[in-house]
Amino acid sequence: MQGVENMKIHAIIIVALLALSSVALADVIMPDTHLVMRCVVIYNISKNNVDLYGYSEFPGRGNGTAAKIEEGSCLPSKGYKFNSYSIYWSGKTGAPEVELGNENLLSTEIDPDGGYVSNAESKANERIEYNLVKENGKFGLVETGRIVDGKMTLPPSAPNPTPEPSPTPQLPPSPQPPAQQRGFFEGILCWISQLFGRKC
Protein backbone atom coordinates (compact mmCIF):
# COMPACT_ATOMS: atom_id res chain seq x y z
CA MET A 1 0.00 0.00 0.00
CA GLN A 2 2.83 2.34 0.91
CA GLY A 3 4.51 1.63 -2.45
CA VAL A 4 1.38 2.64 -4.39
CA GLU A 5 1.16 5.92 -2.47
CA ASN A 6 4.83 6.66 -3.19
CA MET A 7 4.29 5.97 -6.90
CA LYS A 8 1.34 8.39 -6.96
CA ILE A 9 3.40 11.09 -5.28
CA HIS A 10 6.29 10.55 -7.71
CA ALA A 11 3.91 10.68 -10.69
CA ILE A 12 2.39 13.95 -9.48
CA ILE A 13 5.85 15.48 -8.96
CA ILE A 14 7.00 14.40 -12.44
CA VAL A 15 3.87 15.79 -14.11
CA ALA A 16 4.21 19.07 -12.20
CA LEU A 17 7.89 19.41 -13.16
CA LEU A 18 7.13 18.70 -16.82
CA ALA A 19 4.32 21.26 -16.84
CA LEU A 20 6.43 23.92 -15.15
CA SER A 21 9.47 23.32 -17.35
CA SER A 22 7.47 23.65 -20.59
CA VAL A 23 5.96 26.94 -19.43
CA ALA A 24 9.32 28.25 -18.28
CA LEU A 25 11.18 27.24 -21.43
CA ALA A 26 8.66 28.92 -23.68
CA ASP A 27 9.37 32.43 -22.40
CA VAL A 28 13.01 32.30 -21.34
CA ILE A 29 14.98 35.39 -22.34
CA MET A 30 18.37 34.30 -23.60
CA PRO A 31 21.42 35.85 -21.91
CA ASP A 32 23.12 38.79 -23.66
CA THR A 33 19.97 39.79 -25.57
CA HIS A 34 17.62 42.78 -25.44
CA LEU A 35 14.12 43.60 -26.63
CA VAL A 36 13.60 45.54 -29.86
CA MET A 37 10.43 47.64 -29.87
CA ARG A 38 8.93 47.35 -33.37
CA CYS A 39 6.12 49.31 -34.97
CA VAL A 40 4.88 48.14 -38.38
CA VAL A 41 2.62 50.64 -40.15
CA ILE A 42 0.55 50.30 -43.34
CA TYR A 43 -0.64 53.27 -45.41
CA ASN A 44 -3.05 53.68 -48.39
CA ILE A 45 -5.70 51.42 -46.85
CA SER A 46 -8.57 53.92 -47.09
CA LYS A 47 -7.45 55.00 -50.57
CA ASN A 48 -8.04 51.43 -51.75
CA ASN A 49 -11.45 51.29 -50.02
CA VAL A 50 -10.73 48.04 -48.13
CA ASP A 51 -10.16 46.92 -44.56
CA LEU A 52 -7.06 45.01 -43.44
CA TYR A 53 -6.95 42.42 -40.66
CA GLY A 54 -4.06 40.90 -38.75
CA TYR A 55 -4.69 37.24 -37.91
CA SER A 56 -2.73 35.65 -35.06
CA GLU A 57 -2.73 31.85 -34.67
CA PHE A 58 -1.22 29.63 -31.98
CA PRO A 59 0.94 26.81 -33.48
CA GLY A 60 -1.00 23.66 -34.26
CA ARG A 61 -4.38 24.91 -33.04
CA GLY A 62 -6.00 25.80 -36.38
CA ASN A 63 -7.89 28.77 -34.97
CA GLY A 64 -6.89 32.25 -33.93
CA THR A 65 -7.96 35.85 -33.53
CA ALA A 66 -8.33 38.62 -36.09
CA ALA A 67 -7.87 42.32 -35.32
CA LYS A 68 -8.59 45.21 -37.67
CA ILE A 69 -5.50 47.12 -38.80
CA GLU A 70 -5.84 50.91 -38.52
CA GLU A 71 -4.11 52.99 -41.18
CA GLY A 72 -1.01 54.75 -39.84
CA SER A 73 -1.10 52.88 -36.50
CA CYS A 74 1.20 50.09 -35.31
CA LEU A 75 -0.06 46.62 -36.24
CA PRO A 76 -1.66 44.74 -33.36
CA SER A 77 0.70 42.34 -31.61
CA LYS A 78 0.58 38.69 -32.55
CA GLY A 79 0.61 37.85 -28.82
CA TYR A 80 2.57 34.74 -27.91
CA LYS A 81 6.01 34.76 -29.55
CA PHE A 82 5.49 31.47 -31.41
CA ASN A 83 2.15 32.51 -32.91
CA SER A 84 1.99 32.86 -36.68
CA TYR A 85 0.77 36.18 -38.10
CA SER A 86 -1.00 36.78 -41.41
CA ILE A 87 -2.48 39.90 -42.99
CA TYR A 88 -5.70 39.77 -45.03
CA TRP A 89 -7.75 42.36 -46.93
CA SER A 90 -11.52 42.52 -47.03
CA GLY A 91 -14.02 44.70 -48.83
CA LYS A 92 -15.88 47.17 -46.63
CA THR A 93 -18.97 45.08 -45.91
CA GLY A 94 -19.81 46.35 -42.45
CA ALA A 95 -20.37 42.74 -41.38
CA PRO A 96 -19.25 41.84 -37.82
CA GLU A 97 -17.38 38.79 -39.13
CA VAL A 98 -14.99 38.79 -42.08
CA GLU A 99 -14.07 35.85 -44.30
CA LEU A 100 -10.30 35.31 -44.31
CA GLY A 101 -9.16 32.98 -47.07
CA ASN A 102 -6.30 32.35 -49.48
CA GLU A 103 -7.87 34.62 -52.10
CA ASN A 104 -7.50 37.68 -49.84
CA LEU A 105 -4.21 36.79 -48.11
CA LEU A 106 -1.67 39.65 -48.32
CA SER A 107 1.29 38.44 -46.28
CA THR A 108 2.55 35.78 -43.90
CA GLU A 109 6.04 37.31 -43.70
CA ILE A 110 5.46 40.47 -41.63
CA ASP A 111 6.12 40.14 -37.89
CA PRO A 112 4.54 42.98 -35.90
CA ASP A 113 6.64 42.23 -32.80
CA GLY A 114 10.33 43.03 -32.53
CA GLY A 115 11.49 40.20 -30.33
CA TYR A 116 14.95 39.86 -28.83
CA VAL A 117 18.31 40.42 -30.53
CA SER A 118 21.92 39.98 -29.46
CA ASN A 119 23.44 42.75 -27.36
CA ALA A 120 26.08 42.98 -30.11
CA GLU A 121 23.37 44.79 -32.12
CA SER A 122 22.64 48.27 -30.81
CA LYS A 123 19.15 48.38 -32.35
CA ALA A 124 16.43 49.21 -29.79
CA ASN A 125 13.57 50.74 -31.81
CA GLU A 126 12.38 49.94 -35.31
CA ARG A 127 9.56 51.34 -37.45
CA ILE A 128 8.76 49.61 -40.76
CA GLU A 129 6.38 51.28 -43.23
CA TYR A 130 4.39 49.64 -46.03
CA ASN A 131 2.01 50.90 -48.69
CA LEU A 132 -1.01 48.91 -49.77
CA VAL A 133 -0.96 48.89 -53.58
CA LYS A 134 -3.17 47.41 -56.25
CA GLU A 135 -1.73 46.17 -59.52
CA ASN A 136 -3.49 44.13 -62.18
CA GLY A 137 -6.49 43.77 -59.88
CA LYS A 138 -4.44 42.26 -57.02
CA PHE A 139 -3.53 43.85 -53.70
CA GLY A 140 -0.04 43.71 -52.28
CA LEU A 141 2.18 45.31 -49.65
CA VAL A 142 5.34 47.19 -50.64
CA GLU A 143 7.88 48.25 -48.02
CA THR A 144 8.58 51.97 -48.34
CA GLY A 145 11.01 52.62 -45.51
CA ARG A 146 12.55 51.67 -42.19
CA ILE A 147 13.47 53.88 -39.28
CA VAL A 148 15.93 52.20 -36.91
CA ASP A 149 16.77 54.15 -33.76
CA GLY A 150 15.71 57.38 -35.48
CA LYS A 151 17.67 56.82 -38.72
CA MET A 152 15.83 56.28 -42.01
CA THR A 153 17.04 53.39 -44.16
CA LEU A 154 15.87 52.07 -47.52
CA PRO A 155 13.91 48.84 -47.74
CA PRO A 156 16.20 45.83 -48.28
CA SER A 157 15.12 45.45 -51.92
CA ALA A 158 15.09 49.18 -52.81
CA PRO A 159 17.64 50.52 -55.31
CA ASN A 160 19.95 53.42 -54.47
CA PRO A 161 18.04 56.71 -54.44
CA THR A 162 18.08 58.79 -57.63
CA PRO A 163 16.61 62.24 -58.28
CA GLU A 164 14.28 60.77 -60.93
CA PRO A 165 10.79 59.73 -59.84
CA SER A 166 10.50 56.02 -59.24
CA PRO A 167 8.07 53.93 -61.32
CA THR A 168 4.98 52.33 -59.84
CA PRO A 169 6.16 49.79 -57.25
CA GLN A 170 6.11 46.17 -58.31
CA LEU A 171 4.19 43.73 -56.17
CA PRO A 172 6.15 41.01 -54.43
CA PRO A 173 5.25 37.42 -55.36
CA SER A 174 1.97 36.22 -53.92
CA PRO A 175 2.48 34.78 -50.42
CA GLN A 176 2.01 31.11 -49.88
CA PRO A 177 -1.09 30.17 -47.89
CA PRO A 178 -0.47 29.14 -44.28
CA ALA A 179 0.64 25.55 -43.73
CA GLN A 180 -2.01 22.88 -43.36
CA GLN A 181 -3.48 22.50 -39.92
CA ARG A 182 -1.72 20.07 -37.65
CA GLY A 183 -3.14 17.64 -35.17
CA PHE A 184 -2.70 18.20 -31.45
CA PHE A 185 0.42 16.02 -31.07
CA GLU A 186 1.99 17.36 -34.28
CA GLY A 187 1.41 20.88 -32.93
CA ILE A 188 3.16 19.99 -29.67
CA LEU A 189 6.14 18.50 -31.57
CA CYS A 190 6.28 21.61 -33.78
CA TRP A 191 6.22 23.84 -30.73
CA ILE A 192 9.05 21.86 -29.09
CA SER A 193 11.10 22.11 -32.31
CA GLN A 194 10.62 25.88 -32.36
CA LEU A 195 11.89 26.12 -28.78
CA PHE A 196 15.21 24.81 -30.06
CA GLY A 197 15.26 27.10 -33.11
CA ARG A 198 14.19 24.51 -35.66
CA LYS A 199 11.44 24.90 -38.22
CA CYS A 200 8.51 22.51 -38.29
C-alpha positions as CSV (number, residue, x, y, z in Angstrom):
1,M,0.0,0.0,0.0
2,Q,2.8,2.3,0.9
3,G,4.5,1.6,-2.4
4,V,1.4,2.6,-4.4
5,E,1.2,5.9,-2.5
6,N,4.8,6.7,-3.2
7,M,4.3,6.0,-6.9
8,K,1.3,8.4,-7.0
9,I,3.4,11.1,-5.3
10,H,6.3,10.6,-7.7
11,A,3.9,10.7,-10.7
12,I,2.4,14.0,-9.5
13,I,5.8,15.5,-9.0
14,I,7.0,14.4,-12.4
15,V,3.9,15.8,-14.1
16,A,4.2,19.1,-12.2
17,L,7.9,19.4,-13.2
18,L,7.1,18.7,-16.8
19,A,4.3,21.3,-16.8
20,L,6.4,23.9,-15.2
21,S,9.5,23.3,-17.4
22,S,7.5,23.6,-20.6
23,V,6.0,26.9,-19.4
24,A,9.3,28.3,-18.3
25,L,11.2,27.2,-21.4
26,A,8.7,28.9,-23.7
27,D,9.4,32.4,-22.4
28,V,13.0,32.3,-21.3
29,I,15.0,35.4,-22.3
30,M,18.4,34.3,-23.6
31,P,21.4,35.9,-21.9
32,D,23.1,38.8,-23.7
33,T,20.0,39.8,-25.6
34,H,17.6,42.8,-25.4
35,L,14.1,43.6,-26.6
36,V,13.6,45.5,-29.9
37,M,10.4,47.6,-29.9
38,R,8.9,47.4,-33.4
39,C,6.1,49.3,-35.0
40,V,4.9,48.1,-38.4
41,V,2.6,50.6,-40.1
42,I,0.5,50.3,-43.3
43,Y,-0.6,53.3,-45.4
44,N,-3.0,53.7,-48.4
45,I,-5.7,51.4,-46.9
46,S,-8.6,53.9,-47.1
47,K,-7.4,55.0,-50.6
48,N,-8.0,51.4,-51.8
49,N,-11.5,51.3,-50.0
50,V,-10.7,48.0,-48.1
51,D,-10.2,46.9,-44.6
52,L,-7.1,45.0,-43.4
53,Y,-7.0,42.4,-40.7
54,G,-4.1,40.9,-38.8
55,Y,-4.7,37.2,-37.9
56,S,-2.7,35.6,-35.1
57,E,-2.7,31.9,-34.7
58,F,-1.2,29.6,-32.0
59,P,0.9,26.8,-33.5
60,G,-1.0,23.7,-34.3
61,R,-4.4,24.9,-33.0
62,G,-6.0,25.8,-36.4
63,N,-7.9,28.8,-35.0
64,G,-6.9,32.2,-33.9
65,T,-8.0,35.8,-33.5
66,A,-8.3,38.6,-36.1
67,A,-7.9,42.3,-35.3
68,K,-8.6,45.2,-37.7
69,I,-5.5,47.1,-38.8
70,E,-5.8,50.9,-38.5
71,E,-4.1,53.0,-41.2
72,G,-1.0,54.7,-39.8
73,S,-1.1,52.9,-36.5
74,C,1.2,50.1,-35.3
75,L,-0.1,46.6,-36.2
76,P,-1.7,44.7,-33.4
77,S,0.7,42.3,-31.6
78,K,0.6,38.7,-32.6
79,G,0.6,37.9,-28.8
80,Y,2.6,34.7,-27.9
81,K,6.0,34.8,-29.5
82,F,5.5,31.5,-31.4
83,N,2.2,32.5,-32.9
84,S,2.0,32.9,-36.7
85,Y,0.8,36.2,-38.1
86,S,-1.0,36.8,-41.4
87,I,-2.5,39.9,-43.0
88,Y,-5.7,39.8,-45.0
89,W,-7.7,42.4,-46.9
90,S,-11.5,42.5,-47.0
91,G,-14.0,44.7,-48.8
92,K,-15.9,47.2,-46.6
93,T,-19.0,45.1,-45.9
94,G,-19.8,46.4,-42.4
95,A,-20.4,42.7,-41.4
96,P,-19.3,41.8,-37.8
97,E,-17.4,38.8,-39.1
98,V,-15.0,38.8,-42.1
99,E,-14.1,35.9,-44.3
100,L,-10.3,35.3,-44.3
101,G,-9.2,33.0,-47.1
102,N,-6.3,32.3,-49.5
103,E,-7.9,34.6,-52.1
104,N,-7.5,37.7,-49.8
105,L,-4.2,36.8,-48.1
106,L,-1.7,39.6,-48.3
107,S,1.3,38.4,-46.3
108,T,2.5,35.8,-43.9
109,E,6.0,37.3,-43.7
110,I,5.5,40.5,-41.6
111,D,6.1,40.1,-37.9
112,P,4.5,43.0,-35.9
113,D,6.6,42.2,-32.8
114,G,10.3,43.0,-32.5
115,G,11.5,40.2,-30.3
116,Y,15.0,39.9,-28.8
117,V,18.3,40.4,-30.5
118,S,21.9,40.0,-29.5
119,N,23.4,42.8,-27.4
120,A,26.1,43.0,-30.1
121,E,23.4,44.8,-32.1
122,S,22.6,48.3,-30.8
123,K,19.2,48.4,-32.3
124,A,16.4,49.2,-29.8
125,N,13.6,50.7,-31.8
126,E,12.4,49.9,-35.3
127,R,9.6,51.3,-37.4
128,I,8.8,49.6,-40.8
129,E,6.4,51.3,-43.2
130,Y,4.4,49.6,-46.0
131,N,2.0,50.9,-48.7
132,L,-1.0,48.9,-49.8
133,V,-1.0,48.9,-53.6
134,K,-3.2,47.4,-56.2
135,E,-1.7,46.2,-59.5
136,N,-3.5,44.1,-62.2
137,G,-6.5,43.8,-59.9
138,K,-4.4,42.3,-57.0
139,F,-3.5,43.8,-53.7
140,G,0.0,43.7,-52.3
141,L,2.2,45.3,-49.6
142,V,5.3,47.2,-50.6
143,E,7.9,48.3,-48.0
144,T,8.6,52.0,-48.3
145,G,11.0,52.6,-45.5
146,R,12.5,51.7,-42.2
147,I,13.5,53.9,-39.3
148,V,15.9,52.2,-36.9
149,D,16.8,54.2,-33.8
150,G,15.7,57.4,-35.5
151,K,17.7,56.8,-38.7
152,M,15.8,56.3,-42.0
153,T,17.0,53.4,-44.2
154,L,15.9,52.1,-47.5
155,P,13.9,48.8,-47.7
156,P,16.2,45.8,-48.3
157,S,15.1,45.4,-51.9
158,A,15.1,49.2,-52.8
159,P,17.6,50.5,-55.3
160,N,19.9,53.4,-54.5
161,P,18.0,56.7,-54.4
162,T,18.1,58.8,-57.6
163,P,16.6,62.2,-58.3
164,E,14.3,60.8,-60.9
165,P,10.8,59.7,-59.8
166,S,10.5,56.0,-59.2
167,P,8.1,53.9,-61.3
168,T,5.0,52.3,-59.8
169,P,6.2,49.8,-57.2
170,Q,6.1,46.2,-58.3
171,L,4.2,43.7,-56.2
172,P,6.2,41.0,-54.4
173,P,5.3,37.4,-55.4
174,S,2.0,36.2,-53.9
175,P,2.5,34.8,-50.4
176,Q,2.0,31.1,-49.9
177,P,-1.1,30.2,-47.9
178,P,-0.5,29.1,-44.3
179,A,0.6,25.6,-43.7
180,Q,-2.0,22.9,-43.4
181,Q,-3.5,22.5,-39.9
182,R,-1.7,20.1,-37.6
183,G,-3.1,17.6,-35.2
184,F,-2.7,18.2,-31.4
185,F,0.4,16.0,-31.1
186,E,2.0,17.4,-34.3
187,G,1.4,20.9,-32.9
188,I,3.2,20.0,-29.7
189,L,6.1,18.5,-31.6
190,C,6.3,21.6,-33.8
191,W,6.2,23.8,-30.7
192,I,9.0,21.9,-29.1
193,S,11.1,22.1,-32.3
194,Q,10.6,25.9,-32.4
195,L,11.9,26.1,-28.8
196,F,15.2,24.8,-30.1
197,G,15.3,27.1,-33.1
198,R,14.2,24.5,-35.7
199,K,11.4,24.9,-38.2
200,C,8.5,22.5,-38.3
